[in-house]
Amino acid sequence: MKLVVVSAGLSVPSSTRLLADRLAAATGRHADVEIQVVELRDLAVEIAHNYVTGFPGPELSAAAEAVKGADGLIAVTPVFSASYSGLFKSFFDVLTVLDKDAIAGTPVLIAATGGTPRHSLVLEHALRPLFAYLRAVVVPTAVYAASEDWGADGLDERVERAAAELAGIMRPAPVREEELIPFEKQLAALRPE
């Protein structure tokens, strides 16, 4: 199964990316997944150009296709002014302009990072409604990591619980009929010439 991780961290290193990596690794412990990371910081210029021109650049197109083809999604954003980052929202706006059903039915684990625990409700008042609007299937446990959570009790347990929930509802995408190779072609490919 294909797990795509969307990280909207802006710095290097980024606590947002660190949380995203922990969630992906934990999901990998619960299911056999191929992990692909979409780092939005690297797509910022193409996202802005898409707003102006209406056409995605090659890296943005590849990221959008990865997200659309995912069997599961982990979406992590830093918190700014008690909400998700503008870059995070812009990416999902562009994605849904390209395909309004891009993540409909896709299992999603939402997470966020911030400087203080006071912003933890961003998961419930901003991220969960966003993904509900996009008709994704959001797992019950969302993960928020404040600065004081790193290395403290509780974060690892929340990460494991959320990852297990995501792994539990992920299913491989069905094979489309046009991707099937007729039996005769399969046999011909196996025969020596």
C-alpha positions in Angstrom: 0.0 0.0 0.0 1.1 3.5 -0.7 1.3 6.0 2.2 1.9 9.6 1.3 3.0 12.1 4.0 2.4 15.8 3.4 4.6 18.0 5.6 4.1 21.7 5.7 7.1 22.5 7.9 9.0 25.6 6.8 12.4 25.2 8.5 15.2 22.7 8.2 15.2 20.8 10.5 11.5 21.0 11.2 9.5 19.7 14.1 6.6 19.3 11.7 8.7 17.0 9.5 10.0 15.2 12.6 6.4 14.5 13.7 5.5 13.4 10.1 8.4 11.0 10.0 7.4 9.5 13.4 3.9 9.0 12.3 5.0 7.4 9.0 7.4 5.0 10.8 4.7 4.0 13.3 2.2 3.4 10.5 4.9 1.2 8.8 5.1 -0.9 11.9 1.4 -1.6 11.7 1.1 -2.2 7.9 3.2 -3.0 4.9 3.4 0.5 3.3 5.6 2.2 0.7 6.2 5.8 2.1 6.5 8.9 0.0 7.0 12.3 1.5 5.7 15.5 0.0 7.6 18.4 1.5 5.4 21.5 0.8 8.3 24.0 1.5 9.9 22.7 -1.8 6.7 23.3 -3.7 5.9 26.8 -2.5 6.8 28.6 -5.7 5.0 26.1 -7.9 1.9 26.4 -5.7 2.0 30.2 -6.1 2.5 30.0 -9.8 -0.5 27.6 -10.1 -2.7 30.3 -8.4 -1.5 32.9 -11.0 -1.4 30.7 -14.1 -3.9 28.0 -13.3 -1.3 25.3 -14.4 0.7 23.2 -12.0 4.4 22.8 -12.5 6.0 19.4 -12.9 6.9 18.9 -9.2 3.5 20.1 -8.1 1.8 17.8 -10.6 3.8 14.8 -9.3 3.0 15.7 -5.7 -0.7 16.0 -6.6 -0.7 12.6 -8.4 1.1 11.0 -5.4 -1.6 12.3 -3.0 -4.4 11.3 -5.4 -3.0 7.8 -5.7 -2.4 7.2 -2.0 -4.0 4.4 -0.1 -3.5 6.5 3.1 -2.4 10.0 3.9 -0.6 11.7 6.8 -1.1 15.5 6.8 1.0 17.5 9.2 1.1 21.3 9.5 2.7 23.9 11.9 0.2 26.1 13.7 0.1 29.8 12.8 -2.5 32.1 14.3 -4.5 29.2 15.7 -4.9 27.5 12.4 -3.0 25.5 9.7 -0.4 27.2 7.6 -1.3 29.1 4.5 1.1 26.8 2.5 -0.7 23.7 3.8 -4.2 25.1 2.9 -2.9 26.4 -0.5 -1.7 22.9 -1.5 -5.0 21.3 -0.7 -6.8 24.1 -2.5 -4.7 23.5 -5.6 -5.2 19.8 -5.3 -9.0 20.0 -5.3 -9.0 22.5 -8.1 -7.1 19.9 -10.2 -9.5 17.1 -9.0 -12.4 17.8 -6.7 -12.5 14.2 -5.6 -8.7 13.9 -5.2 -8.8 12.5 -1.6 -12.5 11.5 -1.3 -12.6 8.3 0.7 -8.9 8.3 1.4 -8.0 7.5 5.0 -6.1 10.5 6.6 -4.2 11.0 9.8 -4.1 14.7 10.8 -1.4 16.2 13.0 0.1 19.5 13.9 3.0 21.1 15.7 3.1 24.3 17.7 4.9 26.2 20.4 2.3 25.8 23.1 -0.4 23.2 24.0 -3.0 26.0 23.9 -3.3 25.5 20.1 -4.0 21.8 20.2 -7.7 22.4 19.3 -6.5 23.4 15.8 -6.9 19.7 15.0 -10.6 19.7 15.7 -11.6 23.2 14.7 -9.5 23.6 11.5 -7.9 20.4 10.2 -10.8 17.9 10.8 -13.4 20.1 9.1 -11.1 20.7 6.2 -10.6 17.0 5.5 -14.3 16.3 6.2 -15.1 18.9 3.5 -12.7 17.1 1.1 -14.6 13.9 2.0 -11.6 12.1 3.3 -11.9 9.5 6.1 -10.1 11.1 9.1 -8.9 8.7 11.8 -10.3 9.3 15.3 -6.9 10.1 16.9 -5.2 13.3 15.8 -1.7 14.1 17.1 -0.6 17.5 18.3 3.0 18.1 19.4 3.8 21.3 21.4 7.4 22.2 22.0 7.2 20.6 25.5 5.9 17.3 24.2 9.2 16.3 22.6 10.7 13.7 24.9 7.8 13.9 27.3 5.4 11.1 28.2 2.4 10.7 26.0 3.5 11.7 22.5 4.8 8.3 21.6 1.6 6.6 22.7 -0.6 9.1 20.7 1.6 8.5 17.6 1.3 4.7 17.9 -2.5 4.9 18.5 -3.1 7.2 15.5 -0.8 5.2 13.3 -2.6 1.9 14.2 -5.9 3.5 13.4 -4.7 4.7 10.0 -3.1 1.3 9.2 -6.3 -0.4 10.3 -8.5 1.4 7.7 -6.0 1.6 4.8 -6.8 -0.7 1.8 -4.9 -1.0 -1.4 -6.6 0.7 -4.3 -8.4 -1.7 -6.6 -6.6 -2.5 -9.9 -8.3 -0.8 -12.8 -9.3 -3.0 -15.7 -7.0 -1.3 -18.2 -4.0 -2.1 -15.9 -4.8 -5.9 -16.2 -2.7 -7.8 -18.7 -4.7 -10.5 -20.6 -3.7 -14.0 -19.7 -2.4 -14.7 -23.2 0.0 -11.7 -23.0 1.3 -12.9 -19.7 2.0 -16.4 -21.1 3.7 -15.0 -24.2 5.9 -12.8 -21.9 7.0 -16.0 -20.1 7.9 -18.0 -23.2 11.4 -17.8 -24.5 11.7 -16.6 -28.1 
